[in-house]
Amino acid sequence: MNALYRGELRAFMNYFQPSVKLVERVLRKSRAATLRQAKTPFERLIELGSLSPERIVVMREERARLDPFVLGAAIASKVTAILAIPHSTPRARTASNRPAGTGLYPSVLPRW
């Protein structure tokens, strides 16, 4: 799962998945919200101006190399593999599988 988040999903979300941001919420008769135009996190970083020009060039080259359809297929195959992992259901604790000394009556009583 970590490989999915560090690899294809990170690149897909940062370069190709736009999101909207709330600018202002005004409550009137019905709820009204003002939203900014949908942009990708990469576009927001460039707009912010906190990146060096060299870093922007490197990130633009990375985005140019990526294909969103290939990333989507890779994400889908990794998610399918994750979902194919058998789930283990938690076992109910019984007297036979409970660690010693954790029950109501400890298995070893202190000698006084």
N, C-alpha and C positions, 0 to 999 in steps of 0.2 A: 504494500500500500504506500509505503514511503517513496518507493521508486516512481510510482504514478504521480505523486504530488510534486516531487522534485524535478521530474522530467517533463513529460508531455502535457500534463494538466497545467503546470505552472506557465509554460510557454503559451498554451492555448488561451488561458485566462488573461495573461498580461498583454498579449499582442493582438488577439482576435475577438475577444468577448467584451463588447461595450457594456457599460453600466451607466445608470443615471444617478445623479447626486441631488439631494434636497438642498435648495437654496433658502427657502423660506416657507413656513407653514402659517397660514392665516386662517383662523377659525371664524367663520361667519355662520350663515344659516346652515350650510353644509361645509364639510371640511374641504378646504382648498389648499393646494400645495403648489409651489413654484419649483420646477425641476430644471436642472441644467441639461444641456444637450448631452446625449449619450456619447461617451468616449471610452476608449480602452485605458487601462492604467498606464500603459506606455505613452499614450498621447497626453495624459494628464501630467506625467513627469516632464515631458518636453515643454508643455505649456507653463509649468511651474518655474522652469529655468534653473533648477538646482543641480542639473547634471553638467559635467564638462562637455565641451564639443567633441572630444575624442570618444567619450563614453557613448554619446548619442550616435556617433557614426558606427561604433561597434554594435550597438543595439539595433540600429536600422539594418545593418548587414545581416544580423541574426534573423530578424523578421523577414528579410527578403529570401533567406534560405529556407524558411519554414513554409510548409503547405498545410493550411488548416484542415483539408480533407484527410491528409495522411495522419496528422495529429489526432483527428477525431477517430479514425480507424484504430490507431494504436491505443487510445484511451478506452475505446469500446472493448478491445481484446483483453486489456489488463483488468478492466472491471469484470468481464466475464470470467476470467481466471480467478479473481478474488471471490466472486460469488460461488464458484464451484468448490471452494474449500469447504469441507464438511464442518458443520457447526457442532460444537459439543454442548450438550445441555448440562446445566449444573446439577450435580447429584444432591439428593437430600441427605443431610447429615443424620446418620444413625449411630447407635452406640458402637457398632462394629468399625465404622470408619472415622469416628471422631478422635482427634488427638487426645492423648492421655492428659488428664488434669483439666480439661476444658468444659466438662459437664457440670451439672448441679452438684454432684458429689465427686470430688477428685478421686482418681484411682489410687493414689497413694496418700494416705492420711498422715498428718504430722504426728510424731510421737512426743507427748508432753510429759 
